[in-house]
Amino acid sequence: MAIESILFVCLGNICRSPLVEAIARQHFADAGLGIEVASCGTGGWHAGEQADPRMRTAAVKAGYELEAHRARQLHATDFKHYDLLLAMDSNNLRDMRRVSDGAAHDRLALFLEWASTTPPRDFPDPYYDGLAAFTQSVELAERGVRGLIERLRVA
């Protein structure tokens, strides 16, 4: 299956998934991959909000821009639109499977597992931690996106 679009999904769409989206967008362009990327959350309580200020700070320090991001909730049409929907953790994946009604189960996966990186399997949520956790998230997202690019090139 040719991958033309990827949706990254976390809980509230203010930390992990917008970060991975921004990193993927930049690295995909650098790699010459014309893949559409987007992100959303399984929950809607942050809809319309910017990315978490701590994530924006960590991202900017690493050379990624999240200022334009606005959180949105996963929608039923996402399962039809995106070729691959990658969850940040097992809980997100479970929620995605529940709301997809089986329509896209073969296109749902964990980001870090699909990206063929070493552990962790789940991308830890830095929301309740300090700035160091957000910096670690950037490093993990970069590693995951590099693995994703490798896998997409062989797919």
C-alpha positions in Angstrom: 0.0 0.0 0.0 1.4 3.4 -1.0 1.3 5.8 2.0 0.2 9.3 0.9 -1.1 10.6 4.2 -0.4 10.0 7.9 -2.3 11.1 11.0 -0.5 11.2 14.3 -2.8 10.8 17.3 -2.4 11.4 21.0 -4.8 12.3 23.8 -5.3 16.0 23.7 -3.3 17.0 20.6 -1.3 19.6 22.5 2.0 17.7 23.2 3.1 14.6 21.4 1.1 14.4 18.2 1.7 18.0 17.1 5.4 17.6 17.8 5.6 14.4 15.7 3.6 16.1 13.0 6.0 19.1 12.9 9.1 16.9 12.9 7.6 14.5 10.2 6.6 17.5 8.0 10.2 18.9 8.1 12.0 15.6 7.8 9.7 14.2 5.1 10.3 17.4 3.0 14.1 17.1 3.5 13.9 13.4 2.4 11.8 14.3 -0.6 8.7 12.4 0.6 5.5 14.1 -0.5 3.4 12.7 2.3 0.6 14.7 3.9 0.8 14.8 7.7 -1.6 16.0 10.4 -2.3 15.4 14.0 -5.3 15.2 16.4 -6.3 14.0 19.8 -8.8 11.3 20.9 -10.2 13.8 23.3 -11.7 17.2 22.4 -11.2 19.2 25.6 -8.2 21.1 24.0 -9.8 21.7 20.6 -8.7 25.0 19.2 -5.9 25.5 21.6 -2.2 25.9 20.7 0.3 23.3 21.6 1.4 23.2 25.2 3.8 26.1 25.9 6.4 23.7 27.3 6.3 21.6 24.1 6.5 24.8 22.0 9.6 25.8 23.9 11.3 22.4 23.6 10.4 22.3 19.9 11.8 25.7 19.1 15.1 24.9 20.9 15.4 21.9 18.5 14.4 23.9 15.4 10.7 23.0 15.0 7.8 25.4 14.9 4.5 24.7 16.6 3.0 28.2 16.8 0.4 27.7 14.1 -0.8 24.4 15.5 -4.4 24.3 16.8 -5.6 21.1 18.5 -8.5 19.2 17.1 -10.3 16.0 18.0 -10.2 12.7 16.0 -13.2 12.6 13.6 -14.9 9.7 11.8 -13.8 11.1 8.4 -10.1 10.8 9.5 -10.4 7.0 9.2 -11.4 7.4 5.5 -9.0 10.2 4.6 -5.6 9.0 6.1 -3.7 6.0 4.8 -2.0 5.4 8.2 -3.1 6.5 11.6 -0.4 6.3 14.2 -1.2 6.5 17.9 1.3 7.7 20.4 0.4 5.1 23.1 -1.6 2.0 23.6 -4.5 3.9 25.2 -4.8 6.2 22.2 -4.7 3.1 19.9 -7.4 1.4 21.9 -9.6 4.5 21.8 -9.0 4.8 18.0 -10.0 1.2 17.5 -13.2 1.7 19.5 -14.3 4.8 17.5 -13.3 3.5 14.1 -15.9 0.7 14.2 -13.4 -1.6 12.5 -13.3 0.6 9.3 -9.6 1.2 9.5 -8.1 -1.4 11.9 -5.5 -2.5 9.3 -4.2 1.1 9.1 -4.0 1.8 12.9 -0.8 1.3 14.7 1.5 2.6 17.4 3.9 5.3 16.1 7.0 3.9 17.7 6.3 0.3 16.7 5.5 1.2 13.1 8.7 3.4 13.0 10.8 0.4 14.0 12.6 2.1 16.8 13.9 0.6 20.0 11.9 0.8 23.2 9.7 2.3 24.5 6.7 0.9 22.7 4.5 3.7 24.0 5.5 7.4 23.5 5.4 8.7 27.1 3.1 11.7 27.7 5.1 14.6 29.1 2.1 16.6 30.2 2.4 16.1 33.9 6.2 16.3 33.9 8.7 19.2 33.7 10.5 20.7 30.7 13.1 17.9 30.7 10.3 15.4 29.7 9.4 17.7 26.8 13.0 17.8 25.6 13.1 14.0 25.8 9.9 13.9 23.8 11.6 15.9 21.0 14.5 13.4 20.9 12.2 10.4 20.9 10.0 12.0 18.1 13.1 12.7 16.0 14.3 9.1 16.4 10.8 7.8 15.6 10.4 9.9 12.5 13.9 8.8 11.2 12.7 5.2 11.7 9.4 6.0 10.0 11.2 7.4 7.0 13.4 4.3 6.7 10.3 2.1 6.8 8.4 4.2 4.3 11.3 4.0 1.8 11.1 0.2 1.9 7.3 0.0 1.8 
